[in-house]
Amino acid sequence: MGLSTHVLDTMHGCPAAGMQVALYSYAPGGYQLVKQLTLNADGRNPDGLLLDNATLKADRYRLTFAVAAYFKNKGIQLPEPAFLDEVQLDFGIANTNQHYHVPLLCSPWSYSTYRGS
């Protein structure tokens, strides 16, 4: 089933193409980087799943989304420091037989997330 993400830019009403995302897994002593990626034109990982069913473990994970850099690259003038710099989502995977989808809806001033399907 695996793990996926999708980011929508609610300021412009479009996918967050070009946003930088990092995935971390929990390890004793802190989180360790699993992968970094740039979202495609649909606001998704260009390689599909972040983790496929074979590599997904029941554990704690973190997704970090470079929100301020994305909006600055779109030409939005943000204060320094930006209200939202990086959005960090910590979440747990309990059942690796299910699909975990972690979408992010964001603007320079707000975000929301949920467990999608």
Secondary structure, 3 states (H helix, E strand, C coil): CCEEEEEEECCCCEECCCCEEEEEEEECCEEEEEEEEECCCCCECCCCCCECCCCCCCEEEEEEEEHHHHHHHCCCCCCCCCCCCEEEEEEEECCCCCCEEEEEEECCCCEEECCEC
